[in-house]
Amino acid sequence: MVPPFAADWYPVLSVASAGAGLAIGVPMERTVYISRAEYTPPPKPAPDGDGDGASSVSAAGSLSIAFDLAVSPRSAAFNRTSAFSFVLFKLDHPAWGFRSALAKYYELFPNAYGPAMTVTEQGNW
């Protein structure tokens, strides 16, 4: 069970091996909603019962994302609708793991991580 108001610390989650990697995340422009991404590892293989030692379980895990959304007939602007979006992308450097996911994420959303204004506009000097 997910605790109330559970949310991710980071806007992106990645899984990687030495040769491949995948990431899922939410765009920083759309952080109004609460989301949770998770990786579920594959189940431990169990013998299939015929004695050959082979497993009947797939070796794949799952990467998923969940959103807490609400709709209301009282909202005139968004009557009974709720929008969400997410990104799914391959890692450029899977051996880097989460660092590769963050680097790609920063490339996808440069406006969310660049300076908001120039030094002369920030004041105090």
MOPAC internal coordinates of N, CA, C and O (Angstrom, degrees):
PM7 1SCF
backbone

  N    0.0000 0     0.00 0     0.00 0    0    0    0
  C    1.4524 1     0.00 0     0.00 0    1    0    0
  C    1.5281 1   109.64 1     0.00 0    2    1    0
  O    1.2310 1   120.95 1   -44.27 1    3    2    1
  N    1.3226 1   115.79 1   135.73 1    3    2    1
  C    1.4595 1   121.83 1   179.20 1    5    3    2
  C    1.5248 1   108.78 1   -83.80 1    6    5    3
  O    1.2310 1   120.16 1   -50.88 1    7    6    5
  N    1.3437 1   117.30 1   129.12 1    7    6    5
  C    1.4632 1   118.50 1   177.91 1    9    7    6
  C    1.5231 1   111.24 1   -65.31 1   10    9    7
  O    1.2310 1   119.74 1   -25.71 1   11   10    9
  N    1.3325 1   118.10 1   154.29 1   11   10    9
  C    1.4721 1   120.10 1   179.14 1   13   11   10
  C    1.5249 1   111.31 1   -58.30 1   14   13   11
  O    1.2310 1   120.73 1   -41.03 1   15   14   13
  N    1.2997 1   116.21 1   138.97 1   15   14   13
  C    1.4616 1   124.34 1   177.47 1   17   15   14
  C    1.5287 1   112.80 1    61.86 1   18   17   15
  O    1.2310 1   120.18 1  -151.27 1   19   18   17
  N    1.2967 1   117.27 1    28.73 1   19   18   17
  C    1.4693 1   120.27 1   175.99 1   21   19   18
  C    1.5190 1   108.72 1   -71.92 1   22   21   19
  O    1.2310 1   120.54 1   -43.41 1   23   22   21
  N    1.3183 1   116.57 1   136.59 1   23   22   21
  C    1.4636 1   121.25 1   179.64 1   25   23   22
  C    1.5164 1   108.76 1  -148.65 1   26   25   23
  O    1.2310 1   120.65 1   -19.95 1   27   26   25
  N    1.3095 1   116.37 1   160.05 1   27   26   25
  C    1.4581 1   121.71 1   178.42 1   29   27   26
  C    1.5145 1   111.23 1   -76.65 1   30   29   27
  O    1.2310 1   120.82 1   -30.13 1   31   30   29
  N    1.3349 1   116.03 1   149.87 1   31   30   29
  C    1.4575 1   121.83 1   174.40 1   33   31   30
  C    1.5181 1   110.82 1   -75.79 1   34   33   31
  O    1.2310 1   120.44 1   146.45 1   35   34   33
  N    1.3242 1   116.75 1   -33.55 1   35   34   33
  C    1.4577 1   122.13 1  -177.02 1   37   35   34
  C    1.5270 1   109.69 1  -115.77 1   38   37   35
  O    1.2310 1   119.77 1   -27.39 1   39   38   37
  N    1.3218 1   118.04 1   152.61 1   39   38   37
  C    1.4694 1   120.17 1  -179.77 1   41   39   38
  C    1.5201 1   113.30 1   -81.71 1   42   41   39
  O    1.2310 1   119.71 1  -176.08 1   43   42   41
  N    1.3408 1   118.15 1     3.92 1   43   42   41
  C    1.4683 1   121.63 1  -177.23 1   45   43   42
  C    1.5320 1   108.97 1  -143.85 1   46   45   43
  O    1.2310 1   121.36 1   -31.68 1   47   46   45
  N    1.3357 1   115.01 1   148.32 1   47   46   45
  C    1.4622 1   122.66 1   176.11 1   49   47   46
  C    1.5136 1   107.50 1  -132.75 1   50   49   47
  O    1.2310 1   120.37 1   -39.84 1   51   50   49
  N    1.3313 1   116.89 1   140.16 1   51   50   49
  C    1.4627 1   119.31 1  -179.36 1   53   51   50
  C    1.5134 1   111.03 1  -133.53 1   54   53   51
  O    1.2310 1   121.63 1   -25.09 1   55   54   53
  N    1.3199 1   114.49 1   154.91 1   55   54   53
  C    1.4601 1   123.09 1   169.88 1   57   55   54
  C    1.5191 1   106.04 1  -130.97 1   58   57   55
  O    1.2310 1   120.92 1   -38.76 1   59   58   57
  N    1.3277 1   115.85 1   141.24 1   59   58   57
  C    1.4666 1   118.45 1  -176.66 1   61   59   58
  C    1.5151 1   110.53 1  -153.08 1   62   61   59
  O    1.2310 1   121.92 1   -26.50 1   63   62   61
  N    1.3106 1   113.94 1   153.50 1   63   62   61
  C    1.4563 1   122.55 1   169.37 1   65   63   62
  C    1.5212 1   105.68 1  -124.09 1   66   65   63
  O    1.2310 1   119.96 1     7.92 1   67   66   65
  N    1.3077 1   117.68 1  -172.08 1   67   66   65
  C    1.4615 1   119.78 1  -178.52 1   69   67   66
  C    1.5277 1   112.62 1   -63.27 1   70   69   67
  O    1.2310 1   119.75 1   150.41 1   71   70   69
  N    1.3409 1   118.09 1   -29.59 1   71   70   69
  C    1.4572 1   119.76 1  -174.39 1   73   71   70
  C    1.5102 1   116.87 1  -112.86 1   74   73   71
  O    1.2310 1   119.52 1   170.89 1   75   74   73
  N    1.3237 1   118.53 1    -9.11 1   75   74   73
  C    1.4668 1   119.88 1  -177.03 1   77   75   74
  C    1.5180 1   109.83 1  -153.34 1   78   77   75
  O    1.2310 1   121.44 1   -27.32 1   79   78   77
  N    1.3263 1   114.85 1   152.68 1   79   78   77
  C    1.4591 1   119.78 1   177.96 1   81   79   78
  C    1.5149 1   111.04 1  -154.63 1   82   81   79
  O    1.2310 1   121.01 1   -27.76 1   83   82   81
  N    1.3242 1   115.67 1   152.24 1   83   82   81
  C    1.4521 1   122.53 1  -178.00 1   85   83   82
  C    1.5190 1   108.26 1  -139.51 1   86   85   83
  O    1.2310 1   120.47 1   -35.51 1   87   86   85
  N    1.3236 1   116.70 1   144.49 1   87   86   85
  C    1.4605 1   121.23 1   178.69 1   89   87   86
  C    1.5209 1   109.89 1  -134.95 1   90   89   87
  O    1.2310 1   121.38 1   -27.44 1   91   90   89
  N    1.3146 1   114.96 1   152.56 1   91   90   89
  C    1.4627 1   122.45 1   177.28 1   93   91   90
  C    1.5239 1   107.13 1  -136.49 1   94   93   91
  O    1.2310 1   120.32 1   -37.78 1   95   94   93
  N    1.3286 1   116.99 1   142.22 1   95   94   93
  C    1.4507 1   119.19 1  -178.88 1   97   95   94
  C    1.5112 1   112.44 1  -165.18 1   98   97   95
  O    1.2310 1   121.46 1    -1.89 1   99   98   97
  N    1.3213 1   114.82 1   178.11 1   99   98   97
  C    1.4603 1   121.45 1   179.84 1  101   99   98
  C    1.5239 1   109.22 1  -111.74 1  102  101   99
  O    1.2310 1   120.04 1   -39.15 1  103  102  101
  N    1.3299 1   117.53 1   140.85 1  103  102  101
  C    1.4669 1   120.70 1   177.57 1  105  103  102
  C    1.5314 1   111.05 1   -65.02 1  106  105  103
  O    1.2310 1   120.32 1   -42.69 1  107  106  105
  N    1.3210 1   116.99 1   137.31 1  107  106  105
  C    1.4633 1   120.31 1  -179.70 1  109  107  106
  C    1.5291 1   112.43 1   -65.52 1  110  109  107
  O    1.2310 1   120.01 1   156.77 1  111  110  109
  N    1.3133 1   117.59 1   -23.23 1  111  110  109
  C    1.4657 1   119.86 1   178.52 1  113  111  110
  C    1.5259 1   111.50 1   -70.66 1  114  113  111
  O    1.2310 1   120.30 1   163.98 1  115  114  113
  N    1.3190 1   117.03 1   -16.02 1  115  114  113
  C    1.4735 1   121.43 1  -175.31 1  117  115  114
  C    1.5214 1   110.44 1  -122.93 1  118  117  115
  O    1.2310 1   119.71 1  -125.42 1  119  118  117
  N    1.3179 1   118.16 1    54.58 1  119  118  117
  C    1.4603 1   120.79 1  -177.25 1  121  119  118
  C    1.5185 1   113.11 1   -95.34 1  122  121  119
  O    1.2310 1   119.78 1  -158.22 1  123  122  121
  N    1.3095 1   118.02 1    21.78 1  123  122  121
  C    1.4547 1   121.49 1   179.75 1  125  123  122
  C    1.5264 1   110.75 1   -70.11 1  126  125  123
  O    1.2310 1   120.02 1   147.06 1  127  126  125
  N    1.2980 1   117.57 1   -32.94 1  127  126  125
  C    1.4564 1   121.01 1  -177.42 1  129  127  126
  C    1.5215 1   111.82 1   -94.24 1  130  129  127
  O    1.2310 1   121.11 1   -15.99 1  131  130  129
  N    1.3037 1   115.48 1   164.01 1  131  130  129
  C    1.4571 1   122.52 1   177.57 1  133  131  130
  C    1.5161 1   107.92 1   -99.03 1  134  133  131
  O    1.2310 1   120.56 1   -46.89 1  135  134  133
  N    1.3204 1   116.53 1   133.11 1  135  134  133
  C    1.4598 1   119.98 1  -179.89 1  137  135  134
  C    1.5193 1   110.27 1  -134.07 1  138  137  135
  O    1.2310 1   121.52 1   -22.33 1  139  138  137
  N    1.3259 1   114.69 1   157.67 1  139  138  137
  C    1.4559 1   122.49 1   175.70 1  141  139  138
  C    1.5166 1   107.99 1  -136.54 1  142  141  139
  O    1.2310 1   120.35 1   -53.35 1  143  142  141
  N    1.3135 1   116.95 1   126.65 1  143  142  141
  C    1.4592 1   121.57 1   174.69 1  145  143  142
  C    1.5232 1   107.13 1  -111.28 1  146  145  143
  O    1.2310 1   120.76 1   -34.60 1  147  146  145
  N    1.3263 1   116.15 1   145.40 1  147  146  145
  C    1.4549 1   118.54 1   178.77 1  149  147  146
  C    1.5203 1   111.41 1  -150.21 1  150  149  147
  O    1.2310 1   121.79 1   -25.59 1  151  150  149
  N    1.3118 1   114.18 1   154.41 1  151  150  149
  C    1.4522 1   121.71 1   174.48 1  153  151  150
  C    1.5197 1   107.37 1  -112.98 1  154  153  151
  O    1.2310 1   120.67 1   -51.79 1  155  154  153
  N    1.3136 1   116.32 1   128.21 1  155  154  153
  C    1.4490 1   122.28 1   175.31 1  157  155  154
  C    1.5173 1   107.66 1  -108.66 1  158  157  155
  O    1.2310 1   120.11 1   -64.47 1  159  158  157
  N    1.3353 1   117.39 1   115.53 1  159  158  157
  C    1.4631 1   118.74 1  -178.40 1  161  159  158
  C    1.5261 1   110.91 1   -66.81 1  162  161  159
  O    1.2310 1   120.76 1   -19.00 1  163  162  161
  N    1.3191 1   116.15 1   161.00 1  163  162  161
  C    1.4596 1   118.67 1   178.89 1  165  163  162
  C    1.5244 1   110.40 1   -65.54 1  166  165  163
  O    1.2310 1   120.53 1   -29.78 1  167  166  165
  N    1.3192 1   116.59 1   150.22 1  167  166  165
  C    1.4664 1   118.59 1   177.55 1  169  167  166
  C    1.5205 1   110.64 1   -66.59 1  170  169  167
  O    1.2310 1   121.18 1   -26.59 1  171  170  169
  N    1.3013 1   115.35 1   153.41 1  171  170  169
  C    1.4663 1   119.17 1   176.85 1  173  171  170
  C    1.5206 1   108.54 1   -65.09 1  174  173  171
  O    1.2310 1   120.14 1   -46.79 1  175  174  173
  N    1.3296 1   117.34 1   133.21 1  175  174  173
  C    1.4616 1   119.60 1  -179.19 1  177  175  174
  C    1.5235 1   111.55 1   -64.77 1  178  177  175
  O    1.2310 1   121.55 1   -39.69 1  179  178  177
  N    1.2906 1   114.64 1   140.31 1  179  178  177
  C    1.4668 1   121.22 1   175.59 1  181  179  178
  C    1.5181 1   107.61 1  -118.09 1  182  181  179
  O    1.2310 1   120.12 1   -36.90 1  183  182  181
  N    1.3191 1   117.38 1   143.10 1  183  182  181
  C    1.4697 1   118.66 1   177.48 1  185  183  182
  C    1.5206 1   110.51 1   -56.75 1  186  185  183
  O    1.2310 1   120.94 1   -37.55 1  187  186  185
  N    1.3282 1   115.81 1   142.45 1  187  186  185
  C    1.4621 1   119.11 1  -177.80 1  189  187  186
  C    1.5199 1   113.29 1   -81.94 1  190  189  187
  O    1.2310 1   120.20 1   179.47 1  191  190  189
  N    1.3188 1   117.22 1    -0.53 1  191  190  189
  C    1.4564 1   119.90 1   173.12 1  193  191  190
  C    1.5118 1   115.57 1    96.19 1  194  193  191
  O    1.2310 1   119.30 1   172.81 1  195  194  193
  N    1.3327 1   118.95 1    -7.19 1  195  194  193
  C    1.4625 1   118.83 1  -178.11 1  197  195  194
  C    1.5264 1   112.24 1   -94.75 1  198  197  195
  O    1.2310 1   120.13 1  -178.03 1  199  198  197
  N    1.3534 1   117.36 1     1.97 1  199  198  197
  C    1.4484 1   120.79 1   174.35 1  201  199  198
  C    1.5158 1   116.08 1    86.68 1  202  201  199
  O    1.2310 1   119.27 1   178.16 1  203  202  201
  N    1.3516 1   119.00 1    -1.84 1  203  202  201
  C    1.4624 1   118.98 1  -178.20 1  205  203  202
  C    1.5343 1   112.44 1   -89.13 1  206  205  203
  O    1.2310 1   120.05 1   177.86 1  207  206  205
  N    1.3217 1   117.51 1    -2.14 1  207  206  205
  C    1.4551 1   121.48 1   178.91 1  209  207  206
  C    1.5160 1   114.44 1    82.03 1  210  209  207
  O    1.2310 1   119.75 1   176.18 1  211  210  209
  N    1.3221 1   118.09 1    -3.82 1  211  210  209
  C    1.4659 1   121.48 1   179.61 1  213  211  210
  C    1.5259 1   109.57 1   -75.10 1  214  213  211
  O    1.2310 1   121.39 1   -26.16 1  215  214  213
  N    1.3026 1   114.94 1   153.84 1  215  214  213
  C    1.4528 1   120.92 1  -179.95 1  217  215  214
  C    1.5175 1   110.22 1  -101.99 1  218  217  215
  O    1.2310 1   121.27 1   -31.07 1  219  218  217
  N    1.3154 1   115.17 1   148.93 1  219  218  217
  C    1.4640 1   119.47 1   176.54 1  221  219  218
  C    1.5265 1   111.41 1   -99.56 1  222  221  219
  O    1.2310 1   119.75 1  -172.48 1  223  222  221
  N    1.3329 1   118.09 1     7.52 1  223  222  221
  C    1.4646 1   122.72 1  -177.89 1  225  223  222
  C    1.5213 1   109.06 1  -105.57 1  226  225  223
  O    1.2310 1   120.50 1   -41.51 1  227  226  225
  N    1.3148 1   116.65 1   138.49 1  227  226  225
  C    1.4632 1   121.14 1   176.86 1  229  227  226
  C    1.5285 1   110.07 1   -65.82 1  230  229  227
  O    1.2310 1   120.02 1   -28.51 1  231  230  229
  N    1.3118 1   117.57 1   151.49 1  231  230  229
  C    1.4566 1   122.37 1  -179.95 1  233  231  230
  C    1.5229 1   112.59 1   -90.17 1  234  233  231
  O    1.2310 1   119.36 1  -170.47 1  235  234  233
  N    1.3216 1   118.83 1     9.53 1  235  234  233
  C    1.4618 1   121.57 1  -176.58 1  237  235  234
  C    1.5236 1   111.37 1   -93.40 1  238  237  235
  O    1.2310 1   121.10 1   -39.61 1  239  238  237
  N    1.3331 1   115.50 1   140.39 1  239  238  237
  C    1.4513 1   121.12 1   171.27 1  241  239  238
  C    1.5187 1   108.34 1   -95.33 1  242  241  239
  O    1.2310 1   120.33 1     9.06 1  243  242  241
  N    1.3314 1   116.97 1  -170.94 1  243  242  241
  C    1.4634 1   118.95 1   179.46 1  245  243  242
  C    1.5239 1   110.58 1  -135.70 1  246  245  243
  O    1.2310 1   121.36 1   -36.17 1  247  246  245
  N    1.3053 1   115.01 1   143.83 1  247  246  245
  C    1.4543 1   124.50 1   176.72 1  249  247  246
  C    1.5222 1   105.76 1  -114.42 1  250  249  247
  O    1.2310 1   120.25 1   -54.86 1  251  250  249
  N    1.3303 1   117.12 1   125.14 1  251  250  249
  C    1.4692 1   118.98 1  -175.77 1  253  251  250
  C    1.5206 1   110.77 1  -139.71 1  254  253  251
  O    1.2310 1   121.39 1   -16.63 1  255  254  253
  N    1.3227 1   114.95 1   163.37 1  255  254  253
  C    1.4604 1   121.66 1   176.90 1  257  255  254
  C    1.5266 1   107.85 1  -138.82 1  258  257  255
  O    1.2310 1   120.59 1   -39.43 1  259  258  257
  N    1.3236 1   116.47 1   140.57 1  259  258  257
  C    1.4675 1   122.26 1   179.74 1  261  259  258
  C    1.5224 1   108.65 1  -126.95 1  262  261  259
  O    1.2310 1   120.77 1   -34.32 1  263  262  261
  N    1.3095 1   116.14 1   145.68 1  263  262  261
  C    1.4662 1   122.39 1  -179.38 1  265  263  262
  C    1.5216 1   109.85 1  -122.92 1  266  265  263
  O    1.2310 1   120.44 1   -39.30 1  267  266  265
  N    1.3208 1   116.76 1   140.70 1  267  266  265
  C    1.4619 1   122.22 1   171.67 1  269  267  266
  C    1.5252 1   107.07 1   -95.64 1  270  269  267
  O    1.2310 1   120.76 1   -73.39 1  271  270  269
  N    1.3051 1   116.16 1   106.61 1  271  270  269
  C    1.4633 1   122.15 1  -177.51 1  273  271  270
  C    1.5179 1   110.00 1  -120.70 1  274  273  271
  O    1.2310 1   120.70 1   -23.84 1  275  274  273
  N    1.3129 1   116.27 1   156.16 1  275  274  273
  C    1.4626 1   121.27 1   177.23 1  277  275  274
  C    1.5213 1   108.98 1  -142.37 1  278  277  275
  O    1.2310 1   120.92 1   -29.67 1  279  278  277
  N    1.3029 1   115.84 1   150.33 1  279  278  277
  C    1.4596 1   121.57 1   175.53 1  281  279  278
  C    1.5228 1   108.61 1  -128.53 1  282  281  279
  O    1.2310 1   121.11 1   -26.05 1  283  282  281
  N    1.3241 1   115.48 1   153.95 1  283  282  281
  C    1.4549 1   120.22 1  -178.87 1  285  283  282
  C    1.5191 1   110.31 1  -149.34 1  286  285  283
  O    1.2310 1   120.07 1   -42.02 1  287  286  285
  N    1.3126 1   117.48 1   137.98 1  287  286  285
  C    1.4676 1   119.77 1   174.78 1  289  287  286
  C    1.5286 1   112.05 1   -73.97 1  290  289  287
  O    1.2310 1   119.50 1   168.86 1  291  290  289
  N    1.3324 1   118.57 1   -11.14 1  291  290  289
  C    1.4637 1   122.05 1  -178.33 1  293  291  290
  C    1.5184 1   113.31 1   -80.72 1  294  293  291
  O    1.2310 1   119.95 1   164.94 1  295  294  293
  N    1.3110 1   117.71 1   -15.06 1  295  294  293
  C    1.4549 1   120.60 1   179.99 1  297  295  294
  C    1.5273 1   109.52 1   -86.47 1  298  297  295
  O    1.2310 1   120.66 1   -63.94 1  299  298  297
  N    1.3079 1   116.34 1   116.06 1  299  298  297
  C    1.4688 1   119.94 1  -179.20 1  301  299  298
  C    1.5261 1   111.50 1   -72.43 1  302  301  299
  O    1.2310 1   120.13 1   145.91 1  303  302  301
  N    1.3287 1   117.35 1   -34.09 1  303  302  301
  C    1.4625 1   120.61 1  -175.86 1  305  303  302
  C    1.5269 1   112.71 1   -75.02 1  306  305  303
  O    1.2310 1   120.08 1   145.26 1  307  306  305
  N    1.3255 1   117.45 1   -34.74 1  307  306  305
  C    1.4660 1   121.18 1  -176.34 1  309  307  306
  C    1.5275 1   110.17 1  -129.76 1  310  309  307
  O    1.2310 1   120.44 1  -124.12 1  311  310  309
  N    1.2934 1   116.76 1    55.88 1  311  310  309
  C    1.4565 1   122.00 1  -173.99 1  313  311  310
  C    1.5354 1   112.02 1   -57.27 1  314  313  311
  O    1.2310 1   121.10 1   -71.14 1  315  314  313
  N    1.3130 1   115.49 1   108.86 1  315  314  313
  C    1.4689 1   123.83 1   176.17 1  317  315  314
  C    1.5344 1   113.44 1    56.79 1  318  317  315
  O    1.2310 1   120.45 1  -146.18 1  319  318  317
  N    1.3172 1   116.74 1    33.82 1  319  318  317
  C    1.4622 1   120.72 1   176.20 1  321  319  318
  C    1.5312 1   109.46 1  -131.96 1  322  321  319
  O    1.2310 1   120.95 1   -24.87 1  323  322  321
  N    1.2921 1   115.79 1   155.13 1  323  322  321
  C    1.4525 1   121.66 1   175.83 1  325  323  322
  C    1.5270 1   107.59 1  -150.67 1  326  325  323
  O    1.2310 1   120.57 1   -54.60 1  327  326  325
  N    1.3099 1   116.51 1   125.40 1  327  326  325
  C    1.4675 1   120.99 1  -176.54 1  329  327  326
  C    1.5286 1   110.26 1  -100.81 1  330  329  327
  O    1.2310 1   121.14 1   -29.82 1  331  330  329
  N    1.3136 1   115.43 1   150.18 1  331  330  329
  C    1.4486 1   121.39 1   174.07 1  333  331  330
  C    1.5247 1   108.56 1  -151.37 1  334  333  331
  O    1.2310 1   120.98 1   -19.34 1  335  334  333
  N    1.3130 1   115.74 1   160.66 1  335  334  333
  C    1.4635 1   120.07 1   175.59 1  337  335  334
  C    1.5204 1   108.88 1  -153.75 1  338  337  335
  O    1.2310 1   121.32 1   -21.21 1  339  338  337
  N    1.3178 1   115.07 1   158.79 1  339  338  337
  C    1.4527 1   121.00 1   176.46 1  341  339  338
  C    1.5173 1   108.76 1  -152.38 1  342  341  339
  O    1.2310 1   120.79 1   -14.79 1  343  342  341
  N    1.3150 1   116.09 1   165.21 1  343  342  341
  C    1.4626 1   121.80 1   178.27 1  345  343  342
  C    1.5208 1   108.61 1  -119.00 1  346  345  343
  O    1.2310 1   121.29 1   -33.58 1  347  346  345
  N    1.3123 1   115.14 1   146.42 1  347  346  345
  C    1.4579 1   123.49 1   176.83 1  349  347  346
  C    1.5227 1   105.98 1  -132.27 1  350  349  347
  O    1.2310 1   120.10 1   -55.38 1  351  350  349
  N    1.3368 1   117.41 1   124.62 1  351  350  349
  C    1.4600 1   118.62 1  -176.84 1  353  351  350
  C    1.5246 1   111.63 1  -149.17 1  354  353  351
  O    1.2310 1   121.79 1   -25.17 1  355  354  353
  N    1.3505 1   114.19 1   154.83 1  355  354  353
  C    1.4617 1   121.68 1   175.59 1  357  355  354
  C    1.5259 1   108.92 1   -79.51 1  358  357  355
  O    1.2310 1   120.61 1   -32.32 1  359  358  357
  N    1.3148 1   116.44 1   147.68 1  359  358  357
  C    1.4606 1   120.83 1   176.93 1  361  359  358
  C    1.5235 1   109.71 1   -81.22 1  362  361  359
  O    1.2310 1   120.60 1   -43.73 1  363  362  361
  N    1.3231 1   116.46 1   136.27 1  363  362  361
  C    1.4591 1   121.16 1   177.98 1  365  363  362
  C    1.5286 1   111.96 1   -71.38 1  366  365  363
  O    1.2310 1   120.56 1   146.78 1  367  366  365
  N    1.3312 1   116.54 1   -33.22 1  367  366  365
  C    1.4673 1   122.33 1  -178.57 1  369  367  366
  C    1.5296 1   108.31 1  -132.84 1  370  369  367
  O    1.2310 1   119.75 1   -99.42 1  371  370  369
  N    1.3276 1   118.08 1    80.58 1  371  370  369
  C    1.4669 1   121.21 1  -174.84 1  373  371  370
  C    1.5306 1   114.25 1   -55.40 1  374  373  371
  O    1.2310 1   119.73 1   148.08 1  375  374  373
  N    1.3190 1   118.13 1   -31.92 1  375  374  373
  C    1.4648 1   120.42 1  -179.84 1  377  375  374
  C    1.5321 1   111.47 1   -63.69 1  378  377  375
  O    1.2310 1   119.85 1   157.26 1  379  378  377
  N    1.3135 1   117.89 1   -22.74 1  379  378  377
  C    1.4603 1   122.04 1   178.16 1  381  379  378
  C    1.5273 1   112.18 1   -79.57 1  382  381  379
  O    1.2310 1   119.79 1   165.85 1  383  382  381
  N    1.3244 1   118.02 1   -14.15 1  383  382  381
  C    1.4594 1   121.53 1   178.13 1  385  383  382
  C    1.5237 1   113.26 1    60.90 1  386  385  383
  O    1.2310 1   121.23 1    54.05 1  387  386  385
  N    1.3431 1   115.25 1  -125.95 1  387  386  385
  C    1.4614 1   121.19 1  -175.69 1  389  387  386
  C    1.5298 1   111.96 1   -62.12 1  390  389  387
  O    1.2310 1   119.85 1   147.62 1  391  390  389
  N    1.3172 1   117.89 1   -32.38 1  391  390  389
  C    1.4739 1   120.50 1   177.72 1  393  391  390
  C    1.5229 1   110.82 1   -61.79 1  394  393  391
  O    1.2310 1   120.49 1   140.43 1  395  394  393
  N    1.3235 1   116.66 1   -39.57 1  395  394  393
  C    1.4641 1   120.37 1   177.32 1  397  395  394
  C    1.5244 1   110.51 1   -65.68 1  398  397  395
  O    1.2310 1   120.53 1   139.90 1  399  398  397
  N    1.3227 1   116.59 1   -40.10 1  399  398  397
  C    1.4655 1   120.38 1   178.57 1  401  399  398
  C    1.5299 1   110.59 1   -62.50 1  402  401  399
  O    1.2310 1   120.13 1   135.24 1  403  402  401
  N    1.3289 1   117.36 1   -44.76 1  403  402  401
  C    1.4665 1   120.27 1   178.87 1  405  403  402
  C    1.5151 1   112.11 1   -64.50 1  406  405  403
  O    1.2310 1   120.00 1   138.35 1  407  406  405
  N    1.3332 1   117.61 1   -41.65 1  407  406  405
  C    1.4661 1   120.40 1   179.31 1  409  407  406
  C    1.5201 1   110.66 1   -59.62 1  410  409  407
  O    1.2310 1   120.12 1   134.97 1  411  410  409
  N    1.3229 1   117.38 1   -45.03 1  411  410  409
  C    1.4667 1   121.35 1   179.24 1  413  411  410
  C    1.5262 1   110.68 1   -67.41 1  414  413  411
  O    1.2310 1   120.52 1   140.27 1  415  414  413
  N    1.3222 1   116.61 1   -39.73 1  415  414  413
  C    1.4618 1   121.38 1   179.33 1  417  415  414
  C    1.5314 1   110.34 1   -61.70 1  418  417  415
  O    1.2310 1   120.33 1   136.97 1  419  418  417
  N    1.3369 1   116.98 1   -43.03 1  419  418  417
  C    1.4667 1   120.45 1   177.19 1  421  419  418
  C    1.5214 1   111.38 1   -62.30 1  422  421  419
  O    1.2310 1   120.33 1   144.10 1  423  422  421
  N    1.3360 1   116.98 1   -35.90 1  423  422  421
  C    1.4708 1   120.76 1   176.24 1  425  423  422
  C    1.5236 1   111.10 1   -65.94 1  426  425  423
  O    1.2310 1   120.29 1   141.38 1  427  426  425
  N    1.3263 1   117.04 1   -38.62 1  427  426  425
  C    1.4650 1   120.62 1  -178.42 1  429  427  426
  C    1.5246 1   112.36 1   -70.44 1  430  429  427
  O    1.2310 1   120.03 1   148.84 1  431  430  429
  N    1.3400 1   117.54 1   -31.16 1  431  430  429
  C    1.4603 1   121.78 1  -176.20 1  433  431  430
  C    1.5280 1   110.82 1  -129.30 1  434  433  431
  O    1.2310 1   119.86 1  -115.84 1  435  434  433
  N    1.3326 1   117.87 1    64.16 1  435  434  433
  C    1.4734 1   120.03 1  -175.51 1  437  435  434
  C    1.5272 1   113.23 1   -65.11 1  438  437  435
  O    1.2310 1   119.60 1   148.39 1  439  438  437
  N    1.3104 1   118.36 1   -31.61 1  439  438  437
  C    1.4687 1   120.35 1  -178.21 1  441  439  438
  C    1.5221 1   112.41 1   -67.42 1  442  441  439
  O    1.2310 1   119.98 1   155.60 1  443  442  441
  N    1.3095 1   117.65 1   -24.40 1  443  442  441
  C    1.4626 1   121.05 1  -179.62 1  445  443  442
  C    1.5247 1   112.13 1   -77.47 1  446  445  443
  O    1.2310 1   120.08 1   164.41 1  447  446  445
  N    1.3399 1   117.46 1   -15.59 1  447  446  445
  C    1.4587 1   119.89 1  -174.42 1  449  447  446
  C    1.5165 1   114.33 1  -124.83 1  450  449  447
  O    1.2310 1   119.68 1  -179.27 1  451  450  449
  N    1.3110 1   118.21 1     0.73 1  451  450  449
  C    1.4560 1   121.07 1   177.45 1  453  451  450
  C    1.5120 1   110.13 1   -85.80 1  454  453  451
  O    1.2310 1   120.17 1    -6.84 1  455  454  453
  N    1.3322 1   117.28 1   173.16 1  455  454  453
  C    1.4615 1   119.26 1   177.09 1  457  455  454
  C    1.5296 1   110.56 1   -65.69 1  458  457  455
  O    1.2310 1   120.99 1   -42.04 1  459  458  457
  N    1.3089 1   115.71 1   137.96 1  459  458  457
  C    1.4647 1   120.86 1  -178.21 1  461  459  458
  C    1.5236 1   111.47 1   -73.69 1  462  461  459
  O    1.2310 1   120.37 1   149.05 1  463  462  461
  N    1.3185 1   116.89 1   -30.95 1  463  462  461
  C    1.4603 1   120.53 1  -179.66 1  465  463  462
  C    1.5272 1   108.74 1  -155.67 1  466  465  463
  O    1.2310 1   120.80 1   -13.88 1  467  466  465
  N    1.3200 1   116.07 1   166.12 1  467  466  465
  C    1.4529 1   119.52 1  -179.37 1  469  467  466
  C    1.5323 1   110.12 1   -76.04 1  470  469  467
  O    1.2310 1   120.52 1   -15.53 1  471  470  469
  N    1.3220 1   116.61 1   164.47 1  471  470  469
  C    1.4571 1   121.52 1  -178.09 1  473  471  470
  C    1.5176 1   111.43 1   -59.02 1  474  473  471
  O    1.2310 1   119.90 1   140.42 1  475  474  473
  N    1.3262 1   117.79 1   -39.58 1  475  474  473
  C    1.4705 1   119.82 1  -178.15 1  477  475  474
  C    1.5169 1   111.56 1   -67.91 1  478  477  475
  O    1.2310 1   119.52 1   156.37 1  479  478  477
  N    1.3148 1   118.52 1   -23.63 1  479  478  477
  C    1.4708 1   121.29 1   178.59 1  481  479  478
  C    1.5223 1   112.32 1   -84.00 1  482  481  479
  O    1.2310 1   119.89 1   162.08 1  483  482  481
  N    1.3382 1   117.82 1   -17.92 1  483  482  481
  C    1.4494 1   120.42 1  -175.23 1  485  483  482
  C    1.5236 1   112.72 1   -79.61 1  486  485  483
  O    1.2310 1   119.74 1   157.57 1  487  486  485
  N    1.3069 1   118.10 1   -22.43 1  487  486  485
  C    1.4601 1   121.54 1   174.53 1  489  487  486
  C    1.5216 1   114.45 1    82.11 1  490  489  487
  O    1.2310 1   121.19 1     8.18 1  491  490  489
  N    1.2952 1   115.33 1  -171.82 1  491  490  489
  C    1.4692 1   125.27 1  -179.69 1  493  491  490
  C    1.5150 1   113.51 1    65.75 1  494  493  491
  O    1.2310 1   118.54 1  -162.69 1  495  494  493
  N    1.3306 1   120.39 1    17.31 1  495  494  493
  C    1.4533 1   123.52 1   170.94 1  497  495  494
  C    1.4813 1   112.67 1  -160.30 1  498  497  495
  O    1.2310 1   120.10 1   180.00 1  499  498  497

